Amino acid sequence: MRLLLLIAAIVTLVSCSTDNPTVAQAEKGADDAPVPAFYQSEREAQPLPMTMSAKLFSDPRFARVYEIAERIPAILAQQPCYCYCDRGHGHRSLLDCQRDNHSATCAVCRKEVLLADRMSRMGLTAKEIRAAIVRGDWKGVAE
């Protein structure tokens, strides 16, 4: 049991490395900071990577985010992620955060996915959603 807890702690620490800022750090980011990586179009993002199954998460907050990723992968592929995982984890879009448990360890990713889902259901395009994410609208999203 202790070994399992130690492994879980190590995985969490690695997932939350200094290259993956907290929400507070991301919210303080400079307005002129470069936009993180994203695909300009759904076509450019092909083939879309498989996302981790929502069924693997017992926490409903995490399961919800992964369910959204399963439903709107093309939209998420066209979004940047302001935890700057493109630098520390080699991600090329917000969708890449859903390939493994990264979003389960990162509130920035989760908030951006929730915002993208809400805006997508309102009929906004991937480009319009991206503008909102770049503007920082995700900072006001409650989990």
C-alpha positions in Angstrom: 0.0 0.0 0.0 2.8 2.4 0.9 4.6 1.6 -2.4 1.4 2.4 -4.3 1.0 5.7 -2.5 4.6 6.5 -3.2 4.2 5.7 -6.9 1.0 7.9 -7.1 2.9 10.8 -5.4 5.8 10.5 -7.9 3.4 10.4 -10.9 1.6 13.5 -9.6 4.9 15.4 -9.0 6.1 14.5 -12.5 2.8 15.5 -14.1 2.9 18.8 -12.2 6.5 19.7 -13.1 7.7 23.3 -13.2 7.0 23.3 -17.0 3.3 22.8 -16.1 2.3 26.0 -14.2 -0.5 26.2 -11.7 -3.7 28.0 -12.6 -2.5 31.0 -10.5 0.8 31.1 -12.5 -1.0 30.8 -15.8 -3.4 33.5 -14.9 -0.5 35.9 -14.1 1.1 35.2 -17.5 2.1 38.2 -19.6 -0.5 39.4 -22.2 2.2 39.4 -24.8 3.3 35.8 -24.2 3.3 33.6 -27.2 0.2 31.5 -27.9 0.9 27.8 -27.2 0.8 25.2 -30.0 -2.5 24.3 -31.7 -3.7 23.1 -35.1 -5.1 25.7 -37.5 -7.7 23.3 -38.8 -9.3 19.9 -38.3 -7.6 18.7 -41.4 -4.2 19.7 -40.2 -4.8 17.8 -36.9 -5.5 14.5 -38.7 -5.3 11.8 -37.6 -6.8 12.8 -34.3 -5.2 11.0 -31.4 -7.2 8.7 -29.2 -8.2 10.2 -25.8 -8.1 8.4 -22.5 -11.5 6.9 -21.7 -13.6 8.8 -19.3 -14.6 5.5 -17.7 -11.1 5.3 -16.1 -11.8 8.2 -13.8 -13.8 7.9 -10.6 -13.8 11.6 -10.0 -16.7 13.1 -11.9 -14.9 16.3 -12.7 -12.2 14.4 -14.5 -14.6 12.0 -16.2 -16.6 14.9 -17.5 -13.6 16.5 -19.1 -12.6 13.2 -20.8 -16.2 12.7 -22.0 -16.1 16.1 -23.6 -12.8 15.2 -25.3 -14.3 12.0 -26.7 -17.2 14.1 -28.1 -15.4 17.1 -29.6 -11.8 16.1 -30.4 -11.6 18.2 -33.6 -12.5 21.3 -31.7 -9.9 20.6 -28.9 -7.2 19.9 -31.5 -7.6 23.5 -32.7 -7.1 25.0 -29.2 -3.9 26.1 -27.4 -3.3 25.1 -23.8 -2.2 27.7 -21.4 -0.5 25.3 -19.0 2.2 25.5 -21.7 2.4 21.7 -22.0 3.6 22.2 -25.6 6.9 23.1 -23.9 7.2 20.6 -21.1 5.3 17.7 -22.5 5.5 18.1 -26.3 1.7 18.6 -26.7 0.6 20.1 -30.0 -2.9 21.1 -28.8 -5.4 21.0 -26.0 -6.5 17.6 -27.3 -3.1 16.1 -26.5 -3.8 16.8 -22.8 -6.6 14.2 -23.0 -4.4 11.3 -24.4 -3.2 10.5 -20.9 -4.1 11.6 -17.4 -2.5 15.1 -17.9 -5.9 16.9 -17.7 -6.7 15.1 -14.5 -3.7 16.7 -12.9 -4.1 20.2 -14.5 -6.9 22.7 -13.7 -5.9 24.9 -16.6 -6.5 22.1 -19.1 -9.8 21.2 -17.5 -11.1 24.8 -17.5 -10.2 25.2 -21.2 -12.0 22.0 -22.2 -15.1 23.1 -20.2 -15.1 26.5 -21.9 -14.6 24.9 -25.4 -17.5 22.5 -24.7 -19.8 25.3 -23.6 -19.0 27.5 -26.6 -19.2 24.6 -29.0 -22.7 23.9 -27.7 -23.6 27.5 -28.3 -22.6 27.0 -32.0 -19.3 28.9 -32.0 -16.6 27.8 -34.3 -13.2 26.4 -33.3 -11.6 29.7 -34.3 -14.0 31.7 -32.1 -13.4 29.3 -29.2 -9.7 29.7 -29.7 -10.0 33.5 -29.5 -11.8 33.2 -26.2 -9.1 30.8 -24.8 -6.3 33.2 -26.0 -8.2 36.1 -24.4 -8.2 34.2 -21.1 -11.9 33.5 -20.8 -11.1 30.0 -19.4 -9.9 31.7 -16.1 -13.5 32.4 -15.2 -14.7 28.8 -15.7 -15.7 27.0 -12.5 -15.1 23.3 -12.3 
